[in-house]
């Protein structure tokens, strides 16, 4: 009986099947990070992917992340989470690859953004705004 990668991953237990469904849902959402620099991408392509998904200008999305980082302190964490969870144009999700044992430098950087944001706490300007 032929098998493929998805059936072997799902057969390893209920948590693997749940993870597979989660990552499939993330892919189905339709936001894809570009791979090549300059294709609506400055750093990881998160803002370009979200802008394309929302049919918005990437500069506005970038501005939103900057404002969230400076004022509310959640911009870096959201960017890091999106970097880890949104697939790139090749179909790679950093979080999914890490679950399967392939931890990349991109995932380390995405995690570092989340950690920096958690440590900074109240935004980089030190304002304690409740958004």
C-alpha positions as CSV (number, residue, x, y, z in Angstrom):
1,X,0.0,0.0,0.0
2,X,1.6,3.3,-1.0
3,X,2.0,6.0,1.6
4,X,2.8,9.7,1.4
5,X,4.3,12.1,3.9
6,X,1.0,13.4,5.2
7,X,-0.4,10.0,6.0
8,X,2.7,9.0,7.9
9,X,2.8,12.3,9.8
10,X,-0.8,12.0,10.8
11,X,-0.5,8.4,11.9
12,X,2.0,9.2,14.6
13,X,-0.8,10.4,17.0
14,X,-3.6,12.8,17.6
15,X,-1.3,15.7,18.3
16,X,0.4,15.3,14.9
17,X,-3.0,15.2,13.2
18,X,-4.0,18.4,15.1
19,X,-0.7,20.1,14.0
20,X,-1.2,19.0,10.4
21,X,-4.8,20.5,10.4
22,X,-3.5,23.7,12.0
23,X,-0.7,24.2,9.5
24,X,-3.1,23.3,6.6
25,X,-5.5,26.0,7.9
26,X,-2.7,28.5,8.0
27,X,-1.8,27.7,4.4
28,X,-5.4,27.9,3.3
29,X,-5.7,31.4,4.7
30,X,-3.7,32.6,1.6
31,X,-1.0,34.9,2.9
32,X,2.3,33.8,1.4
33,X,5.6,35.5,2.2
34,X,7.7,36.3,-0.9
35,X,11.1,34.6,-1.1
36,X,13.0,37.0,-3.3
37,X,14.2,40.4,-1.9
38,X,12.4,43.3,-3.5
39,X,9.1,41.4,-4.1
40,X,7.1,43.3,-1.5
41,X,9.7,42.2,1.0
42,X,12.1,44.1,3.3
43,X,12.9,41.6,6.0
44,X,10.9,38.4,6.1
45,X,8.1,39.3,3.8
46,X,5.4,39.4,6.5
47,X,4.1,42.8,5.7
48,X,4.1,42.1,2.0
49,X,2.2,38.8,2.6
50,X,-0.4,40.5,4.8
51,X,-0.7,43.5,2.4
52,X,-1.3,41.1,-0.5
53,X,-3.9,39.1,1.5
54,X,-5.7,42.2,2.6
55,X,-5.3,44.0,-0.7
56,X,-3.5,46.9,1.0
57,X,-0.3,48.9,0.5
58,X,2.6,47.1,2.2
59,X,3.8,50.5,3.5
60,X,0.6,50.9,5.5
61,X,1.1,47.4,7.0
62,X,4.7,48.2,7.9
63,X,3.6,51.4,9.5
64,X,1.1,49.5,11.6
65,X,3.8,47.2,12.9
66,X,6.0,50.1,13.7
67,X,3.2,51.9,15.6
68,X,2.3,48.8,17.5
69,X,6.0,48.3,18.4
70,X,6.6,51.9,19.5
71,X,3.3,52.5,21.3
72,X,1.9,49.2,22.5
73,X,4.9,46.9,22.5
74,X,3.2,44.1,20.6
75,X,4.4,44.8,17.1
76,X,7.6,42.8,17.3
77,X,5.9,39.9,18.8
78,X,3.2,39.8,16.2
79,X,5.7,40.2,13.4
80,X,7.8,37.3,14.9
81,X,4.7,35.1,15.2
82,X,3.6,35.9,11.7
83,X,7.2,35.1,10.4
84,X,7.1,31.7,12.1
85,X,3.5,30.9,11.0
86,X,3.1,32.3,7.5
87,X,4.4,30.1,4.6
88,X,6.9,31.4,2.2
89,X,6.5,31.1,-1.6
90,X,8.2,27.7,-1.5
91,X,5.6,26.5,1.0
92,X,7.9,26.4,4.1
93,X,6.4,27.3,7.4
94,X,9.1,27.9,10.0
95,X,7.0,26.6,12.9
96,X,6.0,23.5,11.0
97,X,9.5,22.7,10.1
98,X,10.6,23.2,13.7
99,X,7.9,20.7,14.9
100,X,9.4,18.2,12.4
101,X,12.9,18.8,13.8
102,X,14.3,21.4,11.3
103,X,15.0,24.6,13.2
104,X,16.3,27.3,10.9
105,X,18.0,30.6,11.6
106,X,14.8,32.4,10.4
107,X,12.9,30.7,13.2
108,X,15.5,31.7,15.7
109,X,15.3,35.3,14.6
110,X,11.5,35.2,14.6
111,X,11.6,33.8,18.2
112,X,14.1,36.5,19.2
113,X,11.6,39.2,18.0
114,X,9.0,37.8,20.3
115,X,11.4,37.5,23.2
116,X,12.6,41.1,22.7
117,X,9.0,42.3,22.6
118,X,8.2,40.4,25.8
119,X,11.2,41.9,27.6
120,X,10.6,45.4,26.4
121,X,7.1,45.1,27.8
122,X,5.5,48.5,27.2
123,X,6.8,49.4,23.8
124,X,10.1,50.8,22.8
125,X,9.1,54.3,23.8
126,X,8.3,53.1,27.3
127,X,4.7,54.3,27.1
128,X,2.2,52.2,29.1
129,X,-0.7,52.5,26.7
130,X,-3.5,50.0,27.0
131,X,-4.6,49.2,23.4
